[in-house]
Amino acid sequence: MATPPESLSPAAAAVEDDWEEARGLLYEAYNELQGLAAELGGAAAPAPAVVVVGHQTDGKSALVEALMGFQFNHVGGGTKTRRPVALHLRFNPRCHVPRCRLLAGSGAGDDEDEEAGVAGRAMPLADIQAYIEAENMRLENDPSQFSEKEIIIRIEYKHCPNLTIIDTPGLILPAPGRKNRVLQSQACAVETLVRAKIKHKETIILCLEDCSDWSNATTRRVVMQVDPDLARTVLVSTKLDTKILQFARASDVEVFLHPPTCVLDGSLLGGYPFFTSVPSGRVGSCHEAVFRSNEEFKKAISLRELEDVASLEDKLGRGLTKEEKNRIGVSNLRLFLEELLRKRYIESVPLIIPLLEKEHRGATRKLREVNQEISDLDEAKMKEKARLFHDSFLSKLSLLLKGMVVAPPDRFGETLINERINGGTFTGSENFLIPNKLMPNAGMRLYGGAQYHRAMAEFRLIVGSIKCPPITREEIVNACGVEDIHDGTNYSRTACVLAVAKARDTFEPYLHQLGFRLLYIMKRLIPISAFLLEKDGENCSSHDVLVKRVKAAFDRFAESTEQSCRERCMEDLVSTTRYVTWSLHNKNRAGLRHFFDSFVAQEQLSVNTLTAHSTGLHEQSSGLNDNKQDRPKGDFKSSNSSESNSPTVASETRLVDLLDSTLWNRRLAPSSERLVYALVHQIFHGIKEHFLVTTELKFNCFLLMPIVDKLPALLREDLESAFEDDLDSIFDVTQLRHSLGQRKRDLEIELKRIKRLKEKFAEINKKLNSLQVRQ
């Protein structure tokens, strides 16, 4: 505890006054630093923050109010806090009473419009309390029950340090079982929210445990996932007044006040737990209010501390030591936190000075660049700058296609799923789609040439996996038609008609989808190239019109090139599906020959069977009439002659049967159907192979290569023509001069503020060092 001022010697009192003055200067400097960071959109040195963590009904909100000395929150039995309440305390020596302001929270919620109406203006404590209670009641009836969107309140007060206290929703311990799944999911959501709030290293964790046995680590279980050693955790046992009554023996109280090291080791922030009690009752003028003012509330807190000390001494049968008393009560916890935060502030001062030096150097460099740009606002220099920008842009574009890793993949890369969503998918009439796991690099975030190659590989894999669409008997009969000179059937023509029609309908959609996908990938190169130029120090913000003009010219060139390339591919597809050239379409002759061999073998087997059967019947009928000896010699010779000519007769018979089943007969026999199927599949396969090879080759030659070798000349021609028309059409010189002038004035103001802050923190650091020497 701090020594009372009346017991200090004059020298010690002077040192204490100097400490108070230095702390006041430090808090004011931190205010200005954070205000400057908020205006510039940068990150200031993080101010110390205390996050209160505990389970439902552990008394978190009541303890926060007791620490601050005034009530503002929704406190009571059950779950009350359903949104985090962030209290940004700011030191203001001119505020003798708390001055509160409700700020708009982050995130989306149903109350966004309502909150926007009340945010940003000063509000009395009663209105803030009513707003918080209304929010908790709304969320209690909401299906989600909880919200991670913070209620942000800024409080300025002469007794407040620069501190942020965050009161989080209470952790939940749901019962097991399927019927408690809703509560279990809410418990997971709240635990995730709490861990996110306490993960920052500068955060001080106020861990509340409402238990009389330190072996029950209910809240510590969550806290130690982030702070395993409890090195930045202050452990607090709440509702001490109710626990004292539970102890029957003095030894139980001793163990409670001094936990053994096997339960709590010495790395705990503060060494030992703190013990607090907060009197129940609300401040107000209604009949339900217990306290009429916040002053009565603070007096009740002090009285409760005295009663807790007396009750503990009565249970122990001895007086409490000074160290033990320093851990009893809200006031001692507040003094400990203030001293801890004071040390954090003082320790951060030497770190802030180099940070301000870095910001000062950065602002000075930016101001020098702006002055250089203002001096370069003449026609010759601007033309030369535009040409340099043109060359740099093309070099970055070429590097993106060749491959590079400078652009962050998490910002500019796309997985295959995202690429399909934004650039379209390769789908045909059957909606056939290759699973992502079968595609190489599907889960990687790619851009540039790597993304182009993956898209082409996906096209090749999907189209190469396509089978010939099914063919119906009706389609075969309709494709036969009538010849101009006879009414026979030509099944080779039928197969060609079917194959080219199926191939055209199948492959044409993939051609358009490939063009759209690759064009999308090419257009993505522009923002990535602009990022690379900016990263290398090329100030693209002053060339907005030039960047837009380059982008427009690139888009026009890419679109026209893609259309021309697609038309070339379409000509190949039309020619391949208009006239069948057997040397081109019949690629896999071995498979077709195997089919015909089996087809002929089956036909031969059926003919042989039929011939043998008819011959057997003839011999059997002849045997009934005469014997072999009774036959004339002429008949015997005739029989031998017939046997010697049987292969020729069988061959002629098969030919006649083949003509009868294919040319003269319109009845679609199974053999004819199989013949057409084989020819159609063979022609379709040949068209597919030719389509794949020519399409990939043409897109590489007539889309990818023109961007490499024709685009530079086109962009330079477009740039030079713009120089002849009007320089303002590229640079907008008038607007550029005005924006550079405004930027110069802003940078000069920023430099002055950083310089003033740097001098202030240097003075504070010097004063703190002298005070430490005097102590």
Buried (B, 14 or more C-beta within 10 A) or exposed (E): EEEEEEEBEEEBBEBBEBBEEBBEBBBBBBBBBBEBBEEBEEEBBBBBBBBBBBBBBBBBBBBBBBBBBBBBBBBBEEBBBBBBBBBBBBBBEEBEEBBBBBBBBEEEBEBBEBBEEBBEEEBEBEEBBEBBBEBBEBBEEEEEBBBBBBBBBBBBBEBBBBBBBBBBBBBBEBEEEEEEEEBBEBBEBBBEBBBEBBEEEEBBBBBBBBBBEBEEBBBBEBBBEBBEEBEBBBBBBBBBBEBBEEBEEBEBBEBBBEBEEEEBEEEBBBEBBBBBBBBBBBBBEEEEBEBEEBEBBBEBBEEBBEBBBEBBBEBBEEEBEEEBBBBBBBBBBBBBBBEBBBEBBBEBBEEBBEBBEEBBEEBBEBBEBBEEBBEEBEEEEBBEBBBEBBEBBBBBBBBBBEEBEEBEBEEBBBBBEEBBEEBBBBBBEEEEEBEEEEBEBBEBBBBBBBBBBBBBBBBBBBBEEBEBBEBEEEBBBEBBEEEEEEEBBBBBBBBBBBBBBBBBEBBBEBBEBBBBBBBBBBBBBBBBBBBBBEEEEBBBEBBBBBBEBBBEBBBEBBBEBBEBBBEBBBEBBEEBBEEBEEEBBBBEEEBBEEBEEEBEEEBEEEBEEEBEEEEEEEEEEBEEEEEEEEEEEEEEEEEEEEEEEEEEEBEEBBEEBBEEBBBEEEEBEEBBBBBBBBBBBBBBBBBBBBBBEBBBEBBEEBBBEBBEEEBBEBBBEBBEEBBEEEBEEBBBBEEBBEBBEEBBEBBEEBBEBBBBBBEBBBEBBEBBEEBEEEE
